[in-house]
Amino acid sequence: MKKVFALVSALMLLIALAGCEKAKDETRSIEELREKYPEYFEMSDFKGIEVYVWKSDDGSFRCGMMSGTNRTKTDEEIEALQERPLSIDEAKMILDESGIANNFVFLIPIAQPYTEYKKQINKLYE
């Protein structure tokens, strides 16, 4: 139990620190986010919201979100999130706008995200 608490605490700290960094691209307004990512405004928080977080090849932290379920998400579902990433600030804005309580948000770090670096490695082996 202590290991889980330590992992969650470390991840929360990481996200908080990442949120303090100024994003390379300007943060969009909530209206722009609603237009670009309508799927995030239609999520059900009945079983919580899963926020998948990864470090991108440019050094920034990105994330994607899914409604919680009683099953493990497939690699394809997680990779699909990585094709349309949110900044940490954008994810916070969407969660705040949706009124989702913090205790319904589950952070899941991704160890090997789909990034430009991975694409470059794959090209070497084609």
N, C-alpha and C positions, 0 to 999 in steps of 0.2 A: 504494500500500500504506500510506503514511503517513497518507493521508486516512481510510482505513478504520479504522486504529488509533486515530486522533484521535477519530473519530465514536464508536467503541465505547467508548473511555475516557471521553468526555464523557457518554455515555448511562449508563455504569456509575456515574459520579459523581452524576448526576442521580437515579438510582434509590436510591443510597446516602443521599443527602440527603433524598429523599422518605421513605425508611424511617425517618429520624430524627424526622420530624414525627409528632406524635400524631394518629392518625386521628380524624375526627369521630365515627364510630361505633366501638364497642368491637370489638376484634379477637375473633373467635370462637375457640372451642377446636377442636382438630383433629377431634373427633367431630362438632361442629356443621358444620364445613366439609365433612366426608365426607358428611354427610346432605344439605347444601344443594347441593354441587357434586360429585356422584359421578363425573361425566365426567372431572374432573381427576385422579381417582385411578385411572382406567382407561387413561391415556395410555401409549403405547409410546414409549420413548426410543431406539428402534433408530436412527432418523435425527435424534435430538435433539428438544428441546422448543422450540417457538417461543413466545416471550412478547411479546405485542403490548402496548405501553404508550402511554397518552395522558393528557393533562391534561384533567380534567373541568371543567365550568363552575363548580364551587365552588372551584376552585384546587387540588384534591388530584389525585394521580396514581392512575390505575386501570390494570388490565391484565386480559388474558385469555390463555389458553394453548391451544396445539394441538400435536399430534404433528407432527414434521417429516416432510416428503415431498420428492419431487423436482419438485414443481410449485409455481407461484405460487398462493397462496390467492385465492379470489374475493372481491370486495367484500362479497358477501352473507355469506360465512363470517366475515369480520372484523367486520362490523356485528352479527352474531349474538353475538359475544363481548362487544360493548359493551352488549348488553341485560342481561347478567348479570355485571357487573364485579366483580373482586376488588380489594382494597386491595393495596398492595405487600407489606405484612406477611403477609397471608393467602396470597399467592402463594409467598412464601418458606417459610411453614410447610408448604404442600402439597409443594413441591419437596423440602424437607428430609425430610418424612415418607416421601416416595416414594423417597428415596435417590438422586435424580438428581444426578450430578456437575455441577459448574459448567461444565465444558468441553462439556457436552451441552445447554446452555441458550443460545439465540440470542435476543437482544433486538431487537425491531423497533418503532421509534417510529411512531406513526400521526399524521399531520399534521392530518387533519380528522376527528376522531371524531364519532360520533353522540351528541350531548349535548342537554341542554335548550335551550341557545343555538341549536343547529341546528334543533331542533323549532320554536322561536319564529320563526325566520327563514322556515321553510317555511310556517308559518301565515299569514305576511304575504302570501305569493304564491299562496295557495289561491283 
